[in-house]
Amino acid sequence: MDADSEYIAMDPEHRKRQHTVYRDPEGAKRVPNGFAMVLPKVSVGHSSPRRQNLTALIFKNTQVSETQEFRRSFSQSASNGASLKSLGVEIFSYRGNKVNPEWMDVDNSQSLIKPLFEY
């Protein structure tokens, strides 16, 4: 999913994208265009603040059942409550060589196929 993350000034990837930083309705600085994995290719360590909630252990080319569920929580904020009455989500499929892609603007030529699912 395309997910914005809280801006961390010490993170070199965030500093590279400083020109895109904005403030959300609560006033927090956010960096757009992050890639939030629901189903990672391999087990993910906790070295990155953005990856600390991932618990799945799936390896590349592992077949999963269509009835098998994978979950990850997300939230959305808005300055106008009416805009939250109806939400849409695009699910992307990453087919590139990076093990754990973190950004939509890196390796995105043919690697991100969108939408895999849209709701």
C-alpha positions in Angstrom: 0.0 0.0 0.0 1.0 3.6 -0.5 1.5 4.8 3.0 2.8 8.0 4.5 5.1 7.7 7.5 5.9 10.1 10.3 9.0 12.2 9.4 12.1 11.1 11.2 14.8 13.8 10.8 17.6 11.2 11.6 16.5 8.9 8.8 18.6 9.5 5.6 15.7 8.3 3.4 13.4 10.8 5.0 15.9 13.6 4.6 16.2 12.8 0.9 12.4 13.4 0.6 12.3 16.4 2.9 10.9 18.5 0.0 7.8 16.4 0.0 7.1 16.6 3.8 3.7 17.9 4.8 1.7 18.3 8.1 -1.2 16.0 8.7 -4.5 17.2 10.3 -3.0 16.5 13.8 0.1 18.6 13.0 2.6 15.8 12.7 5.2 15.9 9.9 4.6 13.1 7.3 6.6 11.7 4.4 4.4 10.5 1.5 4.9 7.6 -1.0 6.1 5.0 1.4 5.5 1.3 0.5 3.8 -0.5 3.4 4.0 -4.3 3.1 1.3 -6.6 4.3 3.0 -9.7 3.1 6.8 -9.4 3.0 9.1 -11.6 0.8 11.2 -12.6 3.8 11.2 -12.3 7.5 11.7 -8.7 8.5 14.0 -7.5 11.3 13.2 -4.5 13.5 15.9 -2.2 12.2 13.6 0.2 10.7 10.8 2.1 12.6 8.5 1.6 9.6 8.8 -2.2 9.8 8.4 -2.9 13.5 4.8 -4.1 13.2 5.4 -6.8 10.7 5.3 -10.3 12.1 4.8 -12.6 9.0 7.5 -15.0 7.9 7.0 -15.6 4.2 9.8 -16.3 1.7 9.8 -15.3 -1.9 8.1 -17.7 -4.2 6.2 -19.3 -1.3 2.7 -20.3 -2.4 -0.1 -19.1 -0.1 -3.7 -20.2 0.0 -6.3 -17.7 -1.2 -8.1 -18.3 2.1 -4.9 -17.5 4.2 -5.2 -14.1 5.8 -2.5 -11.5 6.3 -3.2 -8.4 8.3 -1.7 -5.1 9.1 -3.4 -2.1 10.7 -3.5 1.3 9.0 -5.1 4.6 10.0 -6.2 7.6 8.1 -6.8 11.1 9.4 -8.7 14.0 7.9 -9.4 17.6 8.7 -13.1 17.1 7.7 -14.9 14.1 9.3 -17.3 13.8 6.2 -14.3 12.8 4.1 -13.9 9.6 6.2 -17.4 8.3 5.5 -16.1 6.5 2.4 -12.5 5.3 2.1 -10.7 3.8 -0.8 -7.6 1.6 -0.8 -5.3 0.4 -3.5 -3.3 -2.7 -2.9 -0.1 -3.0 -4.9 1.9 -6.0 -5.9 5.7 -5.5 -5.9 7.5 -7.8 -8.4 11.0 -6.2 -8.1 14.3 -7.5 -6.8 14.4 -5.5 -3.5 13.7 -7.7 -0.5 11.8 -5.1 1.5 11.0 -2.1 -0.6 10.1 1.0 1.5 9.3 3.7 -1.1 7.0 3.9 -4.1 9.5 6.0 -6.0 12.4 3.5 -5.9 12.5 0.6 -8.4 9.0 1.4 -9.6 9.4 1.1 -13.4 7.6 -2.3 -13.9 8.1 -3.6 -10.4 4.9 -2.1 -8.9 1.8 -3.4 -10.6 -1.2 -1.5 -9.6 -3.8 -2.1 -8.6 -3.7 -5.7 -7.5 -6.9 -4.9 -5.6 -8.9 -1.8 -5.1 -11.6 -1.2 -2.5 
